[in-house]
Amino acid sequence: MLNGFSARGLSLTRYAIASMVMLIIFIRQKNKTPPSLKDLFRFAILGFFGFFAYNVFLNSGESRITAAGANFIISQAPIIVAILAFVFWGEKINKYGIFGFVIAIIGATIIFFSKNDTSFEFIGICLVYGACFSGAIYSVFQKSLFIKFHPIEAITYCIWFGTIMLLIYSNQAYTELATADLSSILVVVYIGIFPGALGYLFWGYAFRHLSATIAISFLYFMPIISLFLGWIFLGETEAYSVIVGGIISVIGAFIISKYGLNKKTN
């Protein structure tokens, strides 16, 4: 974990920064749609799943299993999203899509078993799967918000509701922020702005214009991108098996995005 911050304190601080960034973007947005009480309830529900429950489950789970194990479980999110998208949005995956998912999972499995820290604990597994399901629910059902609201509006409301729920960690976050060094604070600001606010905003735009199954398949590009960025900026090197697993995952994601859905659905 980032020096000076616990997982819980970091969650609140990060999303508090992300919420402020989204508020600034929201204020500059023109022609906003006033939300009804029903809309606010929907925002609160998705804020709960996408920001509060996801972080609580993930942070609790990662304290019980290794990072490699948690990443492997989270990498199964596209499958959950595809199932939910089929049930609620009628997105039908063809045989090529199923083949692509199998290929991508094989790649993720190779990466997982290439790591040395692969121990598991049942409760930890359940908690991380809780995070996986929470993130999938948020990803799929945010599409319904974009029928009425611009992504900037919808994501701002959701992230604010989620951040308010994370205030249960306010004492811990305040204490850690008060004692953290400048470099750690700058890192928190960075992850609040880019992976936080802008990451969720771009994610929302993707789900607005693409099918949920296609959009979520791009998560399989993350391992190979992480390897590349780690090599460029941190000088990190990985075993060849990790690189091979990342490439296989990318191939699977490409198959899903290019050929995975029936033409009518896509």
N, C-alpha and C positions, 0 to 999 in steps of 0.2 A: 504494500500500500504506500501511497505518497507520503514522504517524510513529514511527520507532524500531524497527519490526518488519519482518522479511522475511516472505515468504509461508510459508516452511517453519517458521520460528520461531513465527509466529502460529498455524499449524495445530496444533502441539503444545500451545502455551500455551492456546489456545482449548478444545481437547478435553480437556486436563487439568482445566480448570475444569468443563467439562460433565460429565466423569466423576465428579468429586467431588459435583456437584449430584445426579446420578443415583444415586450411592451413598447419599446421605442419603434420597432418596425410596425407594430400594430397601429400606433398613433399616426404614423405617416401613411397608412393604408387609406385610400379613398373609397367612398361608396360602401361603407360597412353595413352589414345586415344585422339589425337588432335581434338578439336571441330571445326566445320565449323561455318561460320557466321549464318547459319540457326540454328545450335545447340545452339549457344550463345543466339540467340533470344528466343529459347524455354526455356533456363535456366532463362533468364530475366523475361519471362512471369510467370513461376512457382515461381520465387523469389518474384515477385509482389504479387501473390495470397497467397503463403505459409507463407511469412514473413512480407511483408509490409501491404497489405490489411487486412490480418487476424488481425494483431496487431492494426492497426488504427481503424477498425470496432469494435474490442473487447474492446479496451480501451475507445472509445467514448461511446459505449453501456453500459459498466459497470458503467460509471459515471451517467447514467440515470435510471438504474434499479438495483436491489439488486444482490449480488453475487449468491444467491440461484437461482434467476430467470435466470441469465446468464448461470450458470452451467446446468440448466435444458434444456435450448435451445441448448447448445453445445452438450449435451448428445444425441441429435437427429442427429448428424453428421453421424453415421453409416447408417441411413436410406438414407440420401442423397448420400452417397458413394455407397450404394447398387444400387440405381437407376442409377447413372452415370456409374457404372461398368456394369450394364445390357445393357445400351444404347451403350456404346463405346467399351466394352470388351466382351460382350455376356455372362456375368456371370448370369446364371439363378438360381433364388432362388426357392426352392420347398416349399411345404406347411409347412414342419417342420421349414424351415428358417423363413417364415412369422410368424409362431407361436412363434419362439424364439425371434423375434423382438418385438412382442406384449408383451411377458413376460418381456423382458428387459425394455421396455418403462413403463410398470406398476411399475417396481421396481424404476425407475428414478422418476416417478410421486409421489410415496410414500415418497421418500427422499425429494422431493421438498416441499410437503405439510407438512412435519415434521418440516420444518424450520419456524421461526417466521418472517423472513424478505422476504416476497414473493410479494412485491408490484411491479407493472408493469407500464411502460410508453410506448406508442405505438412506438415512434421514437427509444427509447432504444431497444425495441424488434426487430425492423427492422435492427438496426445496428448490434446487436449480431447475428441475422440470416445471415447478410452479412459476418460476421466472420466465421460462420458455413459453409456457401457455399464456401467461399474462401479456408478454410482448406480442404474441401471435394474435390474441384477441384485440389488442390495441391497433395493430397493423391492419387487420381485416375490416374492423368496424369503423375506422376513421374514414373509409371511403364513403360511407353514408352521409357523413357531415359535409363532404365536398359538393354534394348535390345542392345544398343551400348556401354554404359558407365558403369563402376563399380560404385556401390553406393557411394563410397568415392568421386569419381570424380563428379558425378552428384550433390550430396548434397553440396559439396564445392562450385561449381559454383552457385547453386541456393541461398545458404545462403549469399554468397558475394554480389550477385545482390540485394537481399532483404535488406541487411545491408546498402548498398550504398543508396538505396531509403529512408531508415530510417534516413539518415543524415540530413533530414529536422529538426530533433529534436536535432541537434548537440549542439547548444548553451545551450539549457536546460539541456542536459545530462552533458555537461562540467561543468556547474555551480553547479549542484547537486553532481557530483562526487568530485569536489574540496572541498565541504563543508561536505561531508558525513563522518560519523565516521567509524573506522576500521571494526567493527563488521558488519555494513551494506555493506561495500565494499566486505568483505569476502563472505557474503551471495550472492551478485551479481555474484561474481566469480564462486561460486558453481552452481548457476542456469544457468550460461552461459556455464559451462563445461558439467554438467550432464543432466538436462532437455533440455538444448540447443543443444550443439554439439552432444553429445553421444545419446541423446534421438532421435534426427532426424536421426542420422546415423543408429541406431538399427531399427527405423521405416522404413527406406529405405530398409534395409536387409529383414525385414518382408514382405514388399510389393513386393520385388523381388522374393521371394520364395513361397508366399502364394497368393491366390486370394484376391482382394481388399476387398470383402465382408467379408471373414474370418478374415483377418488382422484387419479391423476396428472394428469388433465385440469385440475384446479384450479390447476396451475402456470401455466396461461395467464392467470390473474388477476394474476400477479405484476407484469407491466409497468405495468398501470394503477394498481395499489396503490402501486408504487414512485414513479410520477409524482406521485400524490396526496400521499404522505408527504414526498417531496422538496420539493414546493411548500409544504406546511404548516410543516415544521420547518426547512428549509434555504433557503426562498425561491427554489428552482430553478424555472426555466421551460424548457419544451421546445417544439420546433417542432410545429406543428399536425399534421404528418404522423406524428409519434411518438404523439401522443394518438389520432389516428385508428387507427393500427396497434394500439395497446393496446385500444381499444374493439372492434375486429374480432376480436382474440384472445379477448377475454372472450365475445363472441357465439359463437365457435367452441367455447369451453369449455362454455358453457351448453348448446349443442346436444348435445355429447358426453354431458354428465352427465344431461341430461333424456331424450334419445331414442336415445343411442348404442349401447346393448346390447340384445340380445334379451331379452324379459321373463323367460325362464327363467334366463338367466345373471344378470341384474340382481337 
